Structures are given as structure tokens and as C-alpha cells.
Amino acid sequence: MWACAGETLLVPFEPTEAQRRAGSVPARLSRGDALFAPLWWIGRTAAAPGPSRAVPDPTPGAAFLAARGSSWMGEKGRWSGVAATDTARRGTITSDGRWYLMIDLPPDAGGLELIIDGRRVPTGWISRAVATARPAGAAGDAGDGWFGAALDAARCDPFERWRARLAAGEPLTAVGPAADEFADRAVEALADQVGARWAQALRIVADEDASVADRLRRRLAMIGDFGGPRVPVWPVEFESLERLQEALLNSTRGAAVRAARNWLDAQPRAACWIANDAVMYDGANGRVVSRIAAVSLDAGAEPDVLMVRTGSTAAPLDVVSLPPLTVASGLFSIDPDASASAVVLAGIGRWTARRAVLARPVAAAPPGAPVGPLLREWTLASWLEACTDAGDPRGGAARAGLGRPPADGEPWTMGMLLADAPAATGAFDAASLRWTLYVECGLGTRAGADSAAREEIVLAISGAGGETMVRVFADGAMVDSSGAAGRARVVRDARAWRVWVPIAPDVLAGGEWARLGLLRVDAWGARTSWPRPVFPWEDRPPQAAIDLRAWTGAGR
């Protein structure tokens, strides 16, 4: 255990029921000084979600960025501390937290050990000068826009605030009151302690090898450029970070550098995903053009290349320059005779990832072309888990790089593209077909009486006549990207709302194909989309190609 003399120490502790009722545990220093060790629970409470620290009322634009930044960082709600003796607030305690002993240490406690509940606890001591030092080699620019919004979201988590400060070039522990200080004393003490321990761990590595320490700082506070938005792409596996910190703090001479190098070598080299299954579609020969994206996750690496190919061809489909920490993308098209779900190989140096792609259009055959399930918006954690996975080495289509549908109990969405005036069997008569997108939006288990009223969907539709985006609200109001308004039929009940969205004939222009993407914003602001997840900074869903000829059998 590591502590700062003169500061508040939080010790993880599993109390008995009797200790919870008592509200504290016996504690003292090894020289005999008695310490007051009250029990506190710290975590995300069952209270209404909101910021964990005092912030001024934001403008609409700032509120939008804050919500999307929080979505990327996976921020789930308000942190607070509850004393074991606070019977009035015990009902707010959830499983998303843990119990601690909160001990105010005297300024001269350095070098001593703690004895807690009769057990001696070996204690290392962190100098306040180390904890409050500005990190060496830090950029020192928190920026604004997406970068600032994501860092602000990280500052709302006591286990992540130190990384926001590291990325911004700030001391990991503030000398005095700070703008990102938590209003709750217990949560602030936890965040301060986490920052002090990481400052000590980085100092130990820097004292042994400055270059390795620089690599470690860059990786721990890594920022990626997604073609405009700059956001964190740092590692998020809590257990891995805890093991690293423990190894660094408790290392012998030379062992810290080895532990840092081993951890750095174990980090993923790159991330790769299908950004859009149907950027373009050539109806004449049935070829779908897809977009693949990748980013190198090594700040110190030389520029690399992204090479896209299939398992059956040696020649690359596309070759794209790949600067470190900057997303690049390439276009490719697979033989239309390939299976509906094909696999492409993305090579970055010695790392090769397999990604499933919709190589052929979805057949709009009766009873309709399936749309869904919609997939949850990317978060930093879900994106790293899916997109750094190389995929199935045996060559089959893998789930690597794919998004995930909502969990059980969360709002779900399915749809179907329908033709409400089918032509007679035989020759294809596009003019006789009128297409409608039916969407069913399940409200989930926490739906209230007015949940559906706050929802909307966004349809991105392209055809031979052009393309448009249509925003449809749960009351049936519609508006497209040109500003034209309309109405859609809506049926609502306590379980779901259902909408029939007419597709503008001038967009399809009597053609034989369409490209379609769907995005839903539920009552709580959570976003899902099809055929791929969207990033928080994206408002247009990716698209899949649809074969409209299949309704009458002309495309079979």
C-alpha cells in the first residue's frame, strides 16, 4: 500500500455487518498513534445521473459535446461517497462501487507502517513533490471540441482523472483547489490518491530509463486523430492497469523498466474496422465498394501502410499510408460472386486482421429486406475490444471488428424494407414499386410513460436519383436534409413504437438498387445504428447495398 503523509488515505476494505453498523475500524500507526478509520462506500450511486463535480450550466453546443464525449469515454453517471453511518443514504448504494477506510494521516507519518483491524499493513510513502510535479514531456494543451469534451468526461471518473491530467500536461495531483476537483470529499480523496500513485509509478520508471518512461506516458495518455476529432485511444483494461501500477510501485532496481516494457509490448499494435459496407454501388455489374479504416496505436512508430486484400488474391485491393495515431481509410470491392458475408485481410506491418464485410447487396425479396439488429454506438472500450482483435486465424468470418447489439432489457430496434405495390411476376417494373421502411423500436425495461415521445430515427438513403437523410420523430413528424417536411404513420404502445417511413421515389428514381443506413436515438440519448456502429462524432449511419430487383425475382 502507498500513501502520502499529511493526506487522506483510502484503503479498500470488506467490512462485516457489525463493522458497518459501528461505522469505523480500529487503526493506528506502528509507533502507537491512534487513527480514526471510518467506513465509506464510494461508487456510482442510484441517484439521478449527473456530473460528479460542480460545473456551470453549459450552452446547447457544449452540452452536446459533453454528452457525446461522455459516451465515448463510457462515463455512466455520478460518483459519490456514502458514510456507513449515513442511514439516510444507504439506499443509494449500488453494486458499482466498494467500501474503503478513509484515514486522515498526520504529516509526520512517513516511514511508518499502519496497523488496521489488528493487522500490520506494509506501507510505501509518496513524496508530495512527486505527486504534484508536472509530467515530463507532456503536451500541455487540453484543447477544446471533442478532445476537451472527452478529457472532461475522464475527469468525472476518480480512476481516470489522472489520465486526463497527464494528456493535458497537468500535475497528476493538484497543489491546491483545481477546476476538476470533485465536490464530494471522499471521491476527491480517491481521485487524488490514484493520481499520486501513478505519479510515483512513472517517477520510478523515469529514474531508471527516461525513454521507456516517455513511451509509457504516451501510451497511458494516448490520443488518436479520427480525421478531425482528436480523442483518447488509451488502454482501458482496469485489471491490466492495476497490475502494471502494482508492479512498478513494488519493483526492485531495474524491474520497473522490465515491467513497463513487458506491458508496452503486450499492447495492441493497431485497430481496424469496416467503416462503411456500401460507400458506392455499381448496379450494372453488382459490385459493392466498401470502406475499411485503421489506426496505428504506437505513438513512437514510423509511418506504416494499410494493405487490403482477400485471402484468395495476392495483389492488394488498396494500399494506404498510415501515420501513427491517425485514422486512415481505403476503398475496396470484392467479386460479386463471393458469399454475401466475405472476409478481407487488413495488413499493417506484421499485424493482419480479418474483417467480415457485406460483399453483395441485401436482397429485398418478399416479405422484405431485413434491417437490423441495430448496434450500439462505439465507446472507447467497445472499439478497442472489437477492433484490435485480429480475428479468426483459420480464415472464417469472425466477430472481430463488429459491433454489439443492445443487452437484454435495453431498447432494441429491427426493421424491414417493404414494397407496398409489387409488380406482377415477370419483367421488372420499377415504376410500380413504392418502397417503405418499417421500423420497430422496443423501449426496454426502464421505459416510462413518455419514453417514446423523446425518440427519433435517422434514415440515410441513396439511389439512382441521389441521396438524402430523413429524420423521423416518434410522433410521425419527418424532415429530410433539404428541409422538406412530411408525416409517417406511427403506432405506439407501452412496449414499443412502430413507424412506416415512405422512401421518396425521386431518390430511387425507378432504379434497381439502394444504399440504406439507419440510426436511432432513444429516450436516454443512447444511439444504435445499422449496418455498423457509429462513433459519437458521426451523425450519418454507414450504409448497406440493397438489391431492389429481388422483390419480383429479376435480381435472382
N, C-alpha and C positions, 0 to 999 in steps of 0.2 A: 504494500500500500504506500502511496506517495501523498505528501501533504505539504502545505505552506504554513509556516509558523505565523501566528497572528491572523490567520484567515479561518473561514468556516470549512470544516471537513465533512464530507458526506460519505458514509460508509454503508454499502449495501448490506442489508440485514433481513433475515427471515424471522420475524417475531412470533412468539407463541401468543395464543389468545390472551393469556394472563399479562404478557408484556404489553400488548396493545391496550388492554384496559388500564394498566399502570401508566402508559404513555411515555415511558423512558426506560433506559437500561443502565445499570451501573457501569461507570467508566472512570479511568484515571490515567495519569502519566506514570511512567516507570519510576519516577522519583517520589511518587506518592500524591501529587496534586489531584484532587477530585475534579472530574469534568461532568458537566451536565450534558447528557446524551438523549435528547427527546427523539421520539419516533415520528417520522414524516413519510407520507406516501407522496411520490412525485410521478406525474404522468399526464396523459391526455384525459381530461375529465369528461363526464357525461353531460356537462353543461353545454349550452348552445355554442357552436363553433365561433371562433373569432380570433383576433390577434392576441398573442401571448404577452405583448408589451404595448405600452401606450403609444398610439400613432394619431396624427391629425386626420380629420376627415379627408379622404382623397378626392381628387377630381374624377369624373367618369373615366377619362383615359387612364389615369393612374390606377383606378380600381380594376379596370380591365386587365392591365399588365400585371397587377398584383395577383389577380385570380389565376391567370394563365401561368405566371411564374410559380405560384404555389402548386399548380397541377403538375408541372414538370418535375418539381422537387419532391412531389409526393407528400407535401405537408397536409396532415389530416385533422388539425384542429388545435385547440387551445391547451397549453401546458399550464399546470398549476400544482401547488403543493397543499397537502391536507394534513394537519397535525392529528396524531392518533387520538388526542384528547378533544378534538373538534367534532363532537357528536352531531352537530347540525349539518356538517358537510360530508359525513361518511357516505351518504347516498350518492355522491358524485364520483366516488372511487370506481374505477373500471379495471379491467384486466390489462389495459395498455399502460402499464407503469410498474413501479416496485417500491418497496419500503427501504428507507435509509435511516441511519442515525445521523442527526445534524449536530455537530460538535464545534463550538467556537474554541479554537486553540489559542493559548496565550502566546505572546510574541517571543518568549524565550523557550518555546517547546522544542526548537530544532535540536536534532541529535538524540532525542529521547524516543522511547517506544510507548505505544498505547496498550493499555490492558482493558479489554471490553468484555463485559459479562464474565469476568474471571479468566479470560484467555488473552495471552500476550500476542500482540499483532506487530510483527516486524514492520518498521516504518522508514521509508526514504523521505528526504526533505528537499523541497524545491525552493531555490532562491527566488525571491520576488523579482529580483533584477532579471533573471532568466525568463520568468513568466511574462513580464511586461516589455521585453525587448522587441524591437521591430524586426521581422524576419529578414534575413539576408537575401538579397537577390529578388525581393518581391516587386511586383509591378507597381503597386501603389495607386492604382486607378480603378475605382469601383465602377466607373462608367454610369450609364443610365439605360433606359429602354429595357430590353429583355435581360441583359446582363445584370443590371441593377435590381430588376424585379426578382430574378432567380436568387441573387445573393440575399435580398431582403427576406425571401421565403426561408432560406437556410438559417438566417439569423433568428428566426422564430422557433428553432429547434435547439434545445440546450446541448445536444450531442453534435450539432452541425455548425453552430455559430463560429467556432474556431476556424473552420474551413472557409467560411465567407470572409472572415478577417484575414486569413492567410492569402486568399485570392486577391483581396483588396490592398494587400501590403500593410495591414494594420497589426499592432501587437495582439497576440492571441488572448491576452488578458489585459484589460484596461487599467490604467493607473488610478483613475477616478471614475466618476459617473460618465457613462457612454451613451450615445444616441440609441444603440441597440441593446441597452440594458433591459432585462426582464422586470416587469412590475412586481412579480411575485418573488419575495426574498429567497425562498427555497429553490426555485427554478434558477434564479440568478446565481446562487451559490454553486449549483450543479454545473451550469454552463462555464462559470469561472474556473472550477476545478478541472473540467475536461480540457479547457484551453491551456491551463498551466501544465498539465501532464504532457500534452502534445508539444508544448514549447520545450519542456525538459527533454523529451524523447528526441526531438530534432536537434537540440543542442548537443546531445551525446554523440549523435552521428556526425555532426559538423566538426566536433572536436577531433574526430578520428579521420574523416575524409570529407573535405568540403564539396568535392564534385559529386559524391554519392548523395550527400545531404541536399544538394541542389536538385538532383534528379528526383529525390523523394518528395521534396516540397512541390515540385512541378506536378508530379503525379497525384499527390493528395489534393491539390487545388487546381486540377486541370480544367481548362476552358476550351470548348470547341466552337468553331465558326460554321454555322449552318447556312451560309450564303446570305448573311446579313445579321440574323440573330446570333449573338455570342452567349452561350450558356454553359453551366457546368457539365462536364462529362467525367467527373472524378469517380473513383470506385465507391460503391455504396454498401458492400457486404459488411455489416456491422461486426460479425464474429471475426472476420479476417482482419479488420482494422484493430479490434481489441487484442487479438493475438500479436499483431505487429507491435502495438504500443507496449504490451507487457514484455515482449522480447527485447525491445530497445531499452526500456527502463531498467530491466533486471539483468542486463548484459554485462559480461566481463570485458576487459580491454580487447578490442578487435572484433568481438562477437556482434556488436551493434551494426557494423558495416556489413558483415556477412548476412545478418538477418534482413537488413534493408535491401541488399542485392537480391537475396532469395525471393523476397516479397515482390520486388520490382520485376524480376524475371518471370514470376508466375502471373503477372497481369496480362490481360488480353492485348494482342497486338493491334487489332483493328475491329471495326464494326461494319457490317454490310447488310443491306436490306433492299427489297423491291419497293421503290418509291411510287411507281405507278404501273399497273399492269397494261394499260392501254393509253399511251400518250398519243398515238395515231393508229388509224386502221385503214388499210387498203382493201376495200370491198371487192375490187376486181380480182385479186389473187388470194384474198383471205388472210393476208399477213397482218399480225398484230405487232406493233412496235412498243416495247416496254422500256421503262427507265429503271436502272439499278443505281444505288447510291452507296458510298462507302466513305469512311474516315479512318485515317491512321491515328492510333491512340498513343503515340510516343512523341512527346514534345521535342526530344533531342534527336529524333531520327532525320535522316536525309530525305528529300522528296522521293516518293515512290511512284509506282504506276498501278492502276487498277486494270486488270486484263480480264475480259469477259469472254467466256467460250462455253460450248456444250461438251458433254462427255464423249460425244461421237466425232467431234471435229477438233483437229489440232490448231487450225487457224483461228485467231481471236475474232470475236464478233465486234469488239470495240476495245480500244486502249486509251486510257485517260490518265493524265498527270494527277498525282495525289500528294499535295503538300501536307506536312504534318498538321494535325488538328483542324483541318479544313475539309468540309464535306465536298466531294466531287461526285459527278454522276455521269453515266454513259447510257447510250441507247443501243438496243439490240432487237433482233427479230428472229424467232425460231421457225423452222419449217412448219407450215400449217398442217402438214400430215402428222406432226408429233402428237402425243397424247394431250388431252385437254389440260392436264396439270403436268408440266415438264419441269426439268431442273437445269439451271445454269450454274456454271462454276465461276466464281469471282476470285482471282488470284491477286494477292498483294504480297510481293516478296515470296517467302516460303509458306505463307499462310493462304490456304484455299478454303473458301466457304461454298457450300451448296445451298441454293435458294430455289424454292418452288415458285413457278410463275404460271399464270393463265395464258398458255401459248395459243389457244384457239378461242374464238368468241363463245360466249354462253348462248345456247340455243333457246330462242324464245318460242318454244313449242307448247301447244296446249298441255296442261291448263295454264302455263305461264312460265316466264323465266325467273328462277329463284334469285332473290336479292337478300343476302344475309347469310349467317348472322352478322350483325354489326359488331365491330371490335373496339375495345377500349382505347382511348387516346393514349399515345405513348407517354410514359413517365420516364425519368432518368433510370430508375431501377428496372422497369419492364423492357426498355430499349436495350440496356446493357445485357440483360439476361438473354434476350432473344437474338440480338444482332451481333453479339460477339461469339455466339455458338457457331462452330464451323459446319455443323450439320452431320448427317449420317455418312460416314466414310464408305459405306457399301454401295453408295450411288443412288439409293432410292430417294423419293421425295420426302423431305424431313420437315419437322415443325420449326426448325431453326429459322430465325428471321421473321416468323409470323407473329401476328398479334394474338391477343386472347379475348374471348367473349366475356361479357359481364358474369360475375359469380352468381350462384344461386341466391335469389332474393333481391338482386339488383335489377333495375329497369332493363328490359330486353327489347330487341327490335328485329322483325322479319318483314320481308316484302316480296312482291311478285309483280313482274311486268306483264300486263294483260292486253290483249287486243279485243275490243268490245264490238267490232264489226268484222268478223272474219270473212275472208273471201271464200268463194266456192272452191272446193278441192280441185286442184289442177294448176293452171297457169297462175303465177304470182301477180296479184293486182294490188300494188302498194297503195293506190289512191283509196281503196275501200277499207283500209285498216285505220282505226283510231286507237291510239295506244294510251293506256292509263297505268300509272304506278300505284299499286295498292300497298300501303304500309300499315303494319300493326305495331303499336308502341306499348308494350307492357309497362306498368307503373311500378312494379316491385313491391316489396313487403312494407316499406315505410311510407307508402303513398298516403297523402291526406286528401281532404275533400276537394281542394283546388289545385292538386298537383298537376293535372293535365293542362290546366289553363296557362301554366307558365312554360310550356314546352314548345319546341319548334323543330322542324326538319329542314335540311338544305339539300336540294337536288341539283347535281351538275350533269347536264345532258348535252351531248354533241351529236350531230348528224350531218347528212349531206347538205343541209341548209344553213349550217353554222352551229353555234353553241350558246347556251345560256345557263344561268344559275337561278333557281326558283326557291324562294324562302316561303315555307308554309307553316302557319301557326295552328295551334290546336283548336282555334275557333273557326278554322276554314279559310281565313284570310290568306291570300297569296300575293307575292310581288316578285317579279323577275328582275334580272340585272339591268334591264332597260328602264325600269321604273313602272312597267305596266302592271296593274293590279287585277286580281280576279278572285274567284271563290272556288274552294274544293269541298266536296262532300265529306263530312266528318260525323262519326258515331262514337260517343263516349259513354263509358260506364265506370264502375269503381275499380275495375281490373286493368283496363287498357283504353287507349283511344285509337281509332282506325280512320284512315284518310285515303281517299281516292284522288290522286293528283293527275289531271289530264296533261298529256305531253303535247306541247304546241306543234301542230302539223307542219308549220313553216320551218321548224328546226330539223325535223326528219326529212322534209321535202320529198316525201314519197320514196325515200331511199330504202335500201335493203339492210342497213346496219345502224347501230347507235353505239355511243360510248356513255356509260352511266356510272355515277358515283352518288352515294347517299351519306349524309351526316345528320346525326340527331343531337340536340342539346336538351337534356332532361331538366326536370324541375329544380334540380340542385346544381345545375351548371355543368354536370359531367357530360362529356362528349364521346360518342361512339360513331364509327363510320365503316363503310364498305366500299371497295373490297379490301382496303388496307387501313390500318390506323393512321390518324393524322397526328402531327406534332402540335403543341399548344399554339405555336405561331402561324399555323396554317388554318385557313378558313374554307378552302376548297378541297373537297374529298378527292382522292385518287379515283380512277375510273377503270371499269372493265368493258371489253367489247361485247356487244350483243348482236347476234345474227337474227334479224327480223324475218328473214325468209323462211325460217324454220316453222313459223306458225302454219303455213299452208303446205309445208313439205318441200318447197322449192329449194331450200338450202341443204337438204339431206342428201 
